[in-house]
Amino acid sequence: MFRWLASYKAVAVAVTASVGVVCATLVAQQAPPIFRANVNLVHVLASVKNAKGELVGKLQKSDFRIFDNGAEQEIKVFEPQSLQPLSVALMIDASGSTKIDLKYETDSASKFLKALLTQGNPQDAVALYSFDSDITAMRPFTHNFPSLDIALKTVKGSGGTSLYDAIYFGASDLSKRGGRKVIVVISDGGNTTSSMGIDKALKEAQLADAVIYPVVVVPITNEAGRNTGGEHALIFMAEGTGGRTFFPNFGQQLDAAFADIIAELRTQYFLGYYPQNVPLTKNPFHKLEVRLASPDLRVSARNGYYGDAEGAGSAADAPIAVTPAGMTKKK
């Protein structure tokens, strides 16, 4: 079975009706900013830490403020320590650059999945993917840890790295699911064979409301040999979706990184609002800002979402081919 996924995302167009050529000209000359009231709920996952970097729970709705394109919004939905089901796309980089440390990665990932699925919401689910030059769907979304663990032990690969394609596909898969959505990607940041660029990968994650948590493995610790460009790209995507990037050494630090991700997922705040009186621009990407009442706290949340615009919509994205485990990808 082969899966060819395409994303056709359209953006609403704001149209002003004219009553006559002369009137239309006068209106155009004196047109005020365009505002739109959208009935769709915009939801934001937020993590809060104090100055020591410790996670902060038990905040109230009044501690948060949300701004959409600069306009403050009324928070209609507020859930501290949200128990909404999690859908996690776990992506393992199996390319040649990480192959030597692949066993350490999968062993730690196994501990992560066991803790995530045995201690959380029984509706939590994980899908497993591996990627080198191709993307392999190892397991669809499931709560069955033994099934995922067996699949982890079969991860293998070599060759190039389609990192951005993998993130794009994982986000496309997550977009069909409800609840909270997360992409955990274990990689050194290398990207050599993707057909998608970083902007499209990030956009698809933002369209899916997915939070990206990169766990950056560094096979070469020497600065001259590290893929610092790829590492910064992962940081960029994490910050754009409200996630956090980890740089662990192998062993206990790698296990601790996964434990930190679980702790953050268990203490996320779920905020929701219906956009009202939002100034529109020709860019469908709305800038989001979450502020806290206390200046001593820091919040991590996505920096925007795709919504109404004052102009034409974006072009359809190109499809990506993904191979179910055990099958060869057709070119």
Helices and strands as residue ranges (DSSP letters): E 3-5, H 21-29, E 35-36, E 42-49, G 61-63, E 64-68, E 71-73, E 77-79, E 86-93, G 96-101, H 102-119, E 125-131, E 135-142, H 145-152, H 163-174, E 180-187, H 198-207, E 210-216, G 223-225, H 228-241, H 252-266, E 269-273, E 278-279, E 285-292, E 298-300, E 304-306, E 320-324
